[in-house]
């Protein structure tokens, strides 16, 4: 859902990307910077210092948002860059959730597990049909999960606990719930895409061969 707003805030990304482009920092390096920034955020999460955790988490997420704009400004867009960016995005997300496994093991485990399952739905269908990187009609996507995480950190700065329950524990359960629903939505949408491909004869060649044997 949040990912669908990218086109509406492209100009903001370009403004943030211009300093990196000015110093000719390669977009893949911009992507990679998200990892050390996320690691610093993870350290502060373990210290229960959500002020600095939030600052570095925002910086890590910002690298995710502007690397594509840096690539366009430097005219260095590439298929591998797009792939590399996406892989780094997932690493950053796991790093930001991972320290909560120590603090709140069950909800953190569920949040990470179903985040990975939800993320797998789209590339897996591409092993059956010819498709593209379209936005899928589902909640709990990468941007949604990160936004919930950042909002949780922000609230935790002022109100870390509500009714004896840590805010971040509730946020992790919320991430789990949204990704669980999103996974079901993605499976349903994947089913539709596969059925449409069967009707239109756009299954991948090796799938056709297996079916015709």
PAKOLLO-675918 format. One line per 5 residues: their letters; for each residue x, y, z of N, C-alpha, C. Coordinates in nm, 3 decimals, m for minus. Example, Ala and Ser with C-alpha at 12.3 -4.5 7.8 and 13.67 -1.06 7.14 Angstrom:
REM residues 2
as> 1.319/m0.569/0.780/1.230/m0.450/0.780/1.320/m0.330/0.780 | 1.285/m0.225/0.708/1.367/m0.106/0.714/1.290/0.003/0.787
***
This chain:
REM residues 213
xxxxx> 0.082/m0.121/0.000/0.000/0.000/0.000/0.086/0.127/0.000 | 0.183/0.133/0.094/0.270/0.251/0.099/0.352/0.264/m0.028 | 0.391/0.149/m0.085/0.471/0.151/m0.207/0.403/0.222/m0.322 | 0.268/0.224/m0.320/0.194/0.289/m0.427/0.204/0.441/m0.420 | 0.254/0.494/m0.308/0.268/0.639/m0.293/0.401/0.690/m0.346
xxxxx> 0.490/0.598/m0.388/0.623/0.639/m0.432/0.617/0.742/m0.544 | 0.530/0.720/m0.642/0.522/0.812/m0.756/0.482/0.953/m0.713 | 0.406/0.964/m0.604/0.357/1.094/m0.560/0.463/1.174/m0.485 | 0.568/1.105/m0.439/0.672/1.176/m0.363/0.808/1.167/m0.431 | 0.807/1.141/m0.562/0.933/1.129/m0.635/1.018/1.255/m0.625
xxxxx> 0.954/1.371/m0.630/1.030/1.496/m0.623/1.107/1.510/m0.493 | 1.047/1.462/m0.384/1.116/1.466/m0.254/1.238/1.376/m0.256 | 1.224/1.259/m0.320/1.338/1.168/m0.330/1.451/1.233/m0.408 | 1.416/1.302/m0.515/1.518/1.366/m0.599/1.595/1.472/m0.521 | 1.525/1.547/m0.438/1.591/1.651/m0.357/1.692/1.587/m0.263
xxxxx> 1.650/1.479/m0.197/1.739/1.410/m0.103/1.854/1.340/m0.175 | 1.831/1.301/m0.300/1.932/1.228/m0.376/2.039/1.318/m0.435 | 2.007/1.446/m0.452/2.101/1.536/m0.522/2.238/1.548/m0.457 | 2.250/1.555/m0.322/2.385/1.559/m0.263/2.469/1.436/m0.297 | 2.406/1.318/m0.298/2.478/1.196/m0.332/2.521/1.199/m0.478
xxxxx> 2.433/1.248/m0.564/2.466/1.258/m0.706/2.577/1.361/m0.729 | 2.573/1.470/m0.652/2.675/1.575/m0.667/2.814/1.520/m0.639 | 2.825/1.436/m0.537/2.955/1.375/m0.503/2.979/1.244/m0.579 | 2.888/1.214/m0.674/2.900/1.097/m0.761/2.916/0.967/m0.682 | 2.837/0.954/m0.578/2.837/0.830/m0.500/2.752/0.727/m0.573
xxxxx> 2.811/0.614/m0.601/2.741/0.512/m0.681/2.612/0.470/m0.611 | 2.502/0.454/m0.686/2.374/0.418/m0.624/2.379/0.288/m0.544 | 2.462/0.192/m0.586/2.473/0.067/m0.509/2.535/0.093/m0.371 | 2.624/0.191/m0.364/2.682/0.227/m0.234/2.576/0.294/m0.147 | 2.493/0.378/m0.209/2.382/0.441/m0.136/2.291/0.332/m0.078
xxxxx> 2.259/0.233/m0.160/2.177/0.120/m0.112/2.244/0.052/0.007 | 2.374/0.023/m0.009/2.447/m0.052/0.093/2.458/0.025/0.224 | 2.459/0.158/0.218/2.469/0.239/0.340/2.355/0.210/0.437 | 2.244/0.158/0.384/2.132/0.125/0.471/2.167/0.019/0.574 | 2.263/m0.069/0.541/2.298/m0.178/0.633/2.369/m0.127/0.759
xxxxx> 2.480/m0.052/0.747/2.543/m0.002/0.870/2.452/0.091/0.951 | 2.370/0.169/0.882/2.276/0.257/0.953/2.173/0.174/1.030 | 2.126/0.066/0.969/2.030/m0.023/1.037/2.095/m0.094/1.155 | 2.222/m0.131/1.140/2.294/m0.197/1.250/2.308/m0.104/1.371 | 2.336/0.024/1.343/2.345/0.122/1.452/2.209/0.137/1.520
xxxxx> 2.104/0.141/1.439/1.969/0.149/1.494/1.940/0.027/1.581 | 1.980/m0.090/1.534/1.958/m0.214/1.610/2.029/m0.209/1.746 | 2.149/m0.151/1.747/2.223/m0.137/1.874/2.143/m0.053/1.973 | 2.089/0.059/1.926/2.013/0.146/2.015/1.880/0.083/2.056 | 1.824/m0.001/1.971/1.702/m0.074/2.009/1.732/m0.163/2.128
xxxxx> 1.846/m0.233/2.124/1.883/m0.321/2.234/1.909/m0.243/2.363 | 1.946/m0.115/2.347/1.967/m0.029/2.464/1.838/0.039/2.510 | 1.729/0.008/2.441/1.599/0.073/2.467/1.607/0.224/2.452 | 1.695/0.269/2.366/1.707/0.412/2.334/1.640/0.435/2.199 | 1.510/0.459/2.202/1.434/0.466/2.078/1.449/0.600/2.006
xxxxx> 1.504/0.698/2.074/1.529/0.825/2.005/1.635/0.807/1.897 | 1.750/0.754/1.938/1.857/0.732/1.841/1.826/0.614/1.749 | 1.753/0.515/1.800/1.712/0.402/1.715/1.627/0.453/1.600 | 1.535/0.544/1.630/1.447/0.599/1.527/1.526/0.682/1.426 | 1.618/0.765/1.476/1.697/0.850/1.386/1.772/0.766/1.284
xxxxx> 1.843/0.663/1.331/1.923/0.581/1.240/1.836/0.489/1.155 | 1.720/0.448/1.206/1.628/0.368/1.126/1.574/0.452/1.010 | 1.540/0.580/1.038/1.492/0.669/0.933/1.600/0.689/0.827 | 1.725/0.706/0.871/1.835/0.723/0.776/1.851/0.597/0.690 | 1.840/0.480/0.752/1.853/0.354/0.678/1.742/0.341/0.574
xxxxx> 1.620/0.373/0.614/1.505/0.366/0.522/1.519/0.470/0.411 | 1.575/0.586/0.445/1.595/0.691/0.345/1.688/0.643/0.233 | 1.792/0.568/0.268/1.881/0.514/0.165/1.803/0.425/0.068 | 1.708/0.350/0.125/1.623/0.264/0.044/1.539/0.347/m0.053 | 1.493/0.463/m0.006/1.402/0.544/m0.087/1.472/0.624/m0.197
xxxxx> 1.598/0.661/m0.174/1.662/0.754/m0.268/1.762/0.689/m0.362 | 1.799/0.561/m0.340/1.901/0.501/m0.425/1.861/0.498/m0.572 | 1.732/0.475/m0.598/1.685/0.476/m0.736/1.694/0.614/m0.798 | 1.666/0.716/m0.718/1.675/0.855/m0.768/1.820/0.893/m0.796 | 1.912/0.846/m0.710/2.054/0.871/m0.733/2.098/0.806/m0.864
xxxxx> 2.050/0.685/m0.888/2.084/0.614/m1.012/2.036/0.691/m1.135 | 1.916/0.749/m1.125/1.863/0.826/m1.239/1.942/0.954/m1.261 | 1.976/1.022/m1.152/2.052/1.147/m1.165/2.191/1.123/m1.223 | 2.250/1.010/m1.190/2.384/0.977/m1.241/2.380/0.897/m1.370 | 2.256/0.869/m1.417/2.238/0.787/m1.537/2.307/0.651/m1.523
xxxxx> 2.286/0.590/m1.405/2.348/0.460/m1.378/2.244/0.356/m1.337 | 2.125/0.369/m1.395/2.023/0.267/m1.368/2.063/0.138/m1.437 | 2.037/0.026/m1.371/2.072/m0.104/m1.429/1.981/m0.210/m1.370 | 1.969/m0.321/m1.439/1.887/m0.432/m1.390/1.947/m0.490/m1.262 | 2.080/m0.501/m1.259/2.142/m0.553/m1.138/2.123/m0.457/m1.021
xxxxx> 2.132/m0.327/m1.049/2.112/m0.228/m0.944/1.975/m0.240/m0.882 | 1.874/m0.262/m0.963/1.738/m0.280/m0.915/1.728/m0.404/m0.827 | 1.794/m0.511/m0.872/1.796/m0.637/m0.795/1.871/m0.618/m0.663 | 1.988/m0.554/m0.671/2.072/m0.533/m0.553/1.999/m0.448/m0.449 | 1.933/m0.344/m0.496/1.857/m0.255/m0.407/1.751/m0.333/m0.329
xxxxx> 1.680/m0.419/m0.399/1.574/m0.496/m0.335/1.628/m0.592/m0.231 | 1.741/m0.656/m0.262/1.802/m0.747/m0.165/1.847/m0.673/m0.040 | 1.908/m0.555/m0.059/1.951/m0.475/0.055/1.832/m0.431/0.139 | 1.721/m0.398/0.072/1.600/m0.358/0.143/1.557/m0.464/0.243 | 1.562/m0.590/0.198/1.520/m0.701/0.284/1.619/m0.719/0.399
xxxxx> 1.748/m0.703/0.372/1.849/m0.716/0.478/1.826/m0.608/0.584 | 1.802/m0.486/0.540/1.778/m0.374/0.633/1.656/m0.403/0.719 | 1.550/m0.453/0.657/1.428/m0.482/0.732/1.453/m0.587/0.839 | 1.524/m0.694/0.803/1.554/m0.800/0.900/1.640/m0.747/1.014 | 1.740/m0.664/0.981/1.828/m0.608/1.084/1.748/m0.523/1.183
xxxxx> 1.651/m0.446/1.133/1.573/m0.358/1.221/1.478/m0.437/1.312 | 1.434/m0.553/1.267/1.343/m0.633/1.349/1.420/m0.729/1.439 | 1.538/m0.773/1.394/1.614/m0.877/1.464/1.639/m0.849/1.612 | 1.677/m0.727/1.653/1.703/m0.707/1.797/1.581/m0.730/1.885 | 1.463/m0.719/1.828/1.342/m0.743/1.906/1.323/m0.891/1.938
xxxxx> 1.397/m0.978/1.867/1.391/m1.121/1.898/1.443/m1.145/2.039 | 1.539/m1.063/2.081/1.592/m1.074/2.217/1.494/m1.012/2.317 | 1.432/m0.901/2.279/1.343/m0.830/2.370/1.205/m0.896/2.378 | 1.149/m0.929/2.261/1.014/m0.988/2.254/1.018/m1.104/2.153 | 1.067/m1.220/2.196/1.096/m1.331/2.102/0.981/m1.374/2.012
xxxxx> 0.864/m1.402/2.070/0.754/m1.457/1.990/0.703/m1.359/1.884 | 0.661/m1.237/1.919/0.610/m1.147/1.816/0.716/m1.110/1.713 | 0.842/m1.098/1.755/0.949/m1.065/1.659/0.970/m1.180/1.562 | 0.968/m1.303/1.613/0.982/m1.421/1.525/0.868/m1.427/1.425 | 0.746/m1.403/1.472/0.630/m1.407/1.382/0.637/m1.294/1.278
xxxxx> 0.680/m1.175/1.322/0.689/m1.061/1.230/0.791/m1.087/1.120 | 0.909/m1.137/1.157/1.013/m1.166/1.057/0.968/m1.279/0.964 | 0.914/m1.386/1.023/0.877/m1.503/0.944/0.772/m1.470/0.839 | 0.666/m1.403/0.880/0.558/m1.374/0.784/0.594/m1.260/0.690 | 0.687/m1.174/0.731/0.737/m1.073/0.638/0.809/m1.140/0.522
xxxxx> 0.889/m1.242/0.554/0.963/m1.314/0.450/0.868/m1.396/0.362 | 0.767/m1.456/0.426/0.669/m1.535/0.349/0.592/m1.445/0.253 | 0.547/m1.330/0.304/0.471/m1.236/0.219/0.557/m1.188/0.102 | 0.685/m1.161/0.131/0.775/m1.112/0.026/0.801/m1.219/m0.080 | 0.790/m1.346/m0.042/0.820/m1.456/m0.135/0.708/m1.479/m0.235
xxxxx> 0.588/m1.434/m0.203/0.472/m1.464/m0.288/0.489/m1.412/m0.430 | 0.539/m1.289/m0.443/0.552/m1.229/m0.576/0.660/m1.297/m0.662 | 0.785/m1.313/m0.613/0.885/m1.380/m0.697/0.852/m1.526/m0.726 | 0.779/m1.591/m0.637/0.747/m1.733/m0.659/0.651/m1.750/m0.776 | 0.556/m1.658/m0.790/0.461/m1.670/m0.901/0.532/m1.649/m1.035
xxxxx> 0.646/m1.576/m1.030/0.722/m1.552/m1.153/0.793/m1.678/m1.203 | 0.791/m1.785/m1.123/0.845/m1.914/m1.168/0.739/m1.996/m1.240 | 0.618/m1.941/m1.247/0.508/m2.012/m1.313/0.458/m1.936/m1.435 | 0.452/m1.803/m1.424/0.396/m1.723/m1.532/0.492/m1.610/m1.571 | 0.465/m1.550/m1.684/0.538/m1.431/m1.726/0.469/m1.311/m1.660
xxxxx> 0.541/m1.241/m1.575/0.481/m1.129/m1.503/0.583/m1.016/m1.489 | 0.544/m0.911/m1.418/0.634/m0.798/m1.398/0.630/m0.757/m1.250 | 0.697/m0.648/m1.219/0.706/m0.604/m1.080/0.594/m0.507/m1.045 | 0.473/m0.544/m1.082/0.357/m0.460/m1.054/0.329/m0.458/m0.904 | 0.255/m0.356/m0.858/0.211/m0.352/m0.719/0.096/m0.449/m0.700
xxxxx> 0.107/m0.532/m0.599/0.001/m0.629/m0.572/m0.099/m0.569/m0.472 | m0.227/m0.599/m0.489/m0.330/m0.545/m0.399/m0.331/m0.619/m0.265 | m0.237/m0.585/m0.180/m0.227/m0.653/m0.050/m0.166/m0.558/0.053 | m0.204/m0.579/0.178/m0.146/m0.499/0.285/m0.023/m0.572/0.340 | 0.052/m0.501/0.424/0.167/m0.564/0.489/0.288/m0.579/0.401
xxxxx> 0.302/m0.494/0.298/0.420/m0.503/0.213/0.537/m0.436/0.284 | 0.653/m0.438/0.218/0.778/m0.389/0.277/0.762/m0.248/0.337 | 0.708/m0.154/0.260/0.692/m0.018/0.308/0.597/m0.007/0.426 | 0.489/m0.085/0.423/0.393/m0.085/0.534/0.460/m0.131/0.664 | 0.540/m0.238/0.653/0.604/m0.294/0.772/0.704/m0.194/0.832
xxxxx> 0.782/m0.131/0.746/0.881/m0.035/0.795/0.812/0.087/0.858 | 0.703/0.132/0.797/0.630/0.246/0.852/0.576/0.214/0.991 | 0.519/0.095/1.008/0.469/0.054/1.139/0.583/0.051/1.241 | 0.697/0.001/1.197/0.814/m0.008/1.286/0.859/0.132/1.330 | 0.866/0.224/1.235/0.909/0.361/1.267/0.808/0.432/1.357
xxxxx> 0.679/0.413/1.330/0.576/0.475/1.414/0.585/0.419/1.556 | 0.608/0.287/1.565/0.621/0.226/1.697/0.738/0.283/1.774 | 0.852/0.303/1.706/0.968/0.362/1.773/0.938/0.505/1.819 | 0.869/0.581/1.735/0.835/0.719/1.769/0.747/0.724/1.893 | 0.644/0.641/1.896/0.555/0.639/2.012/0.630/0.594/2.137
xxxxx> 0.723/0.497/2.119/0.797/0.442/2.233/0.888/0.545/2.300 | 0.924/0.650/2.226/1.006/0.756/2.286/0.930/0.824/2.399 | 0.799/0.841/2.381/0.718/0.914/2.478/0.634/0.821/2.566 | 0.583/0.714/2.505/0.501/0.619/2.580/0.547/0.477/2.549 | 0.657/0.433/2.613/0.712/0.300/2.581/0.621/0.184/2.622
xxxxx> 0.533/0.208/2.722/0.447/0.101/2.772/0.305/0.153/2.790 | 0.209/0.071/2.749/0.067/0.104/2.770/0.001/m0.015/2.837 | m0.059/0.008/2.951/m0.124/m0.100/3.028/m0.030/m0.218/3.049 | 0.093/m0.186/3.085/0.197/m0.286/3.116/0.245/m0.363/2.993 | 0.202/m0.322/2.875/0.245/m0.389/2.752/0.335/m0.294/2.672
xxxxx> 0.459/m0.336/2.640/0.548/m0.251/2.561/0.487/m0.220/2.424 | 0.496/m0.095/2.383/0.441/m0.053/2.253/0.501/m0.135/2.140 | 0.634/m0.158/2.144/0.698/m0.229/2.034/0.652/m0.374/2.025 | 0.615/m0.433/2.136/0.561/m0.569/2.133/0.428/m0.569/2.058 | 0.345/m0.469/2.087/0.217/m0.457/2.017/0.238/m0.432/1.868
xxxxx> 0.337/m0.349/1.834/0.366/m0.317/1.695/0.410/m0.443/1.620 | 0.492/m0.525/1.684/0.538/m0.649/1.620/0.422/m0.744/1.593 | 0.329/m0.753/1.688/0.209/m0.835/1.665/0.125/m0.775/1.552 | 0.121/m0.643/1.543/0.047/m0.577/1.435/0.112/m0.606/1.300 | 0.245/m0.601/1.295/0.317/m0.637/1.171/0.286/m0.780/1.133
xxxxx> 0.287/m0.870/1.231/0.254/m1.011/1.205/0.113/m1.023/1.148 | 0.017/m0.953/1.209/m0.123/m0.962/1.166/m0.140/m0.910/1.024 | m0.078/m0.795/0.993/m0.094/m0.738/0.859/m0.026/m0.824/0.753 | 0.090/m0.882/0.787/0.157/m0.968/0.688/0.084/m1.100/0.671 | 0.021/m1.148/0.777/m0.059/m1.271/0.765/m0.175/m1.247/0.669
xxxxx> m0.246/m1.136/0.689/m0.357/m1.102/0.598/m0.303/m1.077/0.458 | m0.192/m1.005/0.450/m0.133/m0.978/0.319/m0.089/m1.102/0.246 | m0.038/m1.200/0.320/0.002/m1.327/0.259/m0.116/m1.397/0.195 | m0.228/m1.400/0.267/m0.350/m1.461/0.212/m0.396/m1.384/0.088 | m0.390/m1.251/0.095/m0.428/m1.170/m0.022/m0.336/m1.197/m0.141
xxxxx> m0.208/m1.210/m0.115/m0.111/m1.234/m0.223/m0.130/m1.372/m0.285 | m0.158/m1.470/m0.201/m0.183/m1.605/m0.255/m0.307/m1.602/m0.344 | m0.411/m1.532/m0.298/m0.534/m1.520/m0.377/m0.507/m1.449/m0.510 | m0.427/m1.342/m0.505/m0.396/m1.268/m0.628/m0.306/m1.350/m0.718 | m0.213/m1.423/m0.659/m0.127/m1.512/m0.737/m0.208/m1.618/m0.810
xxxxx> m0.309/m1.671/m0.741/m0.398/m1.770/m0.802/m0.468/m1.711/m0.924 | m0.515/m1.587/m0.911/m0.582/m1.519/m1.022/m0.487/m1.502/m1.140 | m0.363/m1.457/m1.112/m0.265/m1.437/m1.219/m0.234/m1.568/m1.292 | m0.221/m1.675/m1.216/m0.191/m1.806/m1.276/m0.307/m1.854/m1.361 | m0.430/m1.838/m1.310/m0.548/m1.879/m1.388/m0.560/m1.797/m1.516
xxxxx> m0.531/m1.665/m1.508/m0.535/m1.581/m1.628/m0.429/m1.625/m1.728 | m0.311/m1.661/m1.676/m0.202/m1.706/m1.764/m0.237/m1.837/m1.832 | m0.307/m1.924/m1.761/m0.350/m2.052/m1.820/m0.448/m2.027/m1.935 | m0.538/m1.931/m1.915/m0.636/m1.899/m2.020/m0.568/m1.833/m2.140 | m0.472/m1.746/m2.112/m0.406/m1.670/m2.219/m0.282/m1.738/m2.276
xxxxx> m0.255/m1.859/m2.226/m0.137/m1.934/m2.273/m0.007/m1.855/m2.252 | 0.006/m1.793/m2.135/0.130/m1.717/m2.106/0.207/m1.779/m1.990 | 0.187/m1.908/m1.969/0.269/m1.978/m1.871/0.413/m1.984/m1.921 | 0.506/m1.999/m1.830/0.646/m2.012/m1.871/0.664/m2.139/m1.953 | 0.755/m2.139/m2.050/0.771/m2.254/m2.141/0.788/m2.387/m2.071
xxxxx> 0.870/m2.393/m1.965/0.893/m2.524/m1.902/0.768/m2.575/m1.832 | 0.681/m2.483/m1.788/0.554/m2.524/m1.729/0.464/m2.583/m1.835 | 0.462/m2.520/m1.953/0.382/m2.570/m2.064/0.427/m2.710/m2.103 | 0.558/m2.728/m2.110/0.613/m2.858/m2.149/0.572/m2.967/m2.051 | 0.578/m2.938/m1.923/0.538/m3.036/m1.823/0.391/m3.070/m1.835
xxx> 0.308/m2.967/m1.862/0.164/m2.987/m1.871/0.128/m3.070/m1.993 | 0.202/m3.049/m2.104/0.170/m3.117/m2.229/0.222/m3.260/m2.237 | 0.305/m3.300/m2.143/0.360/m3.436/m2.149/0.253/m3.539/m2.115
***
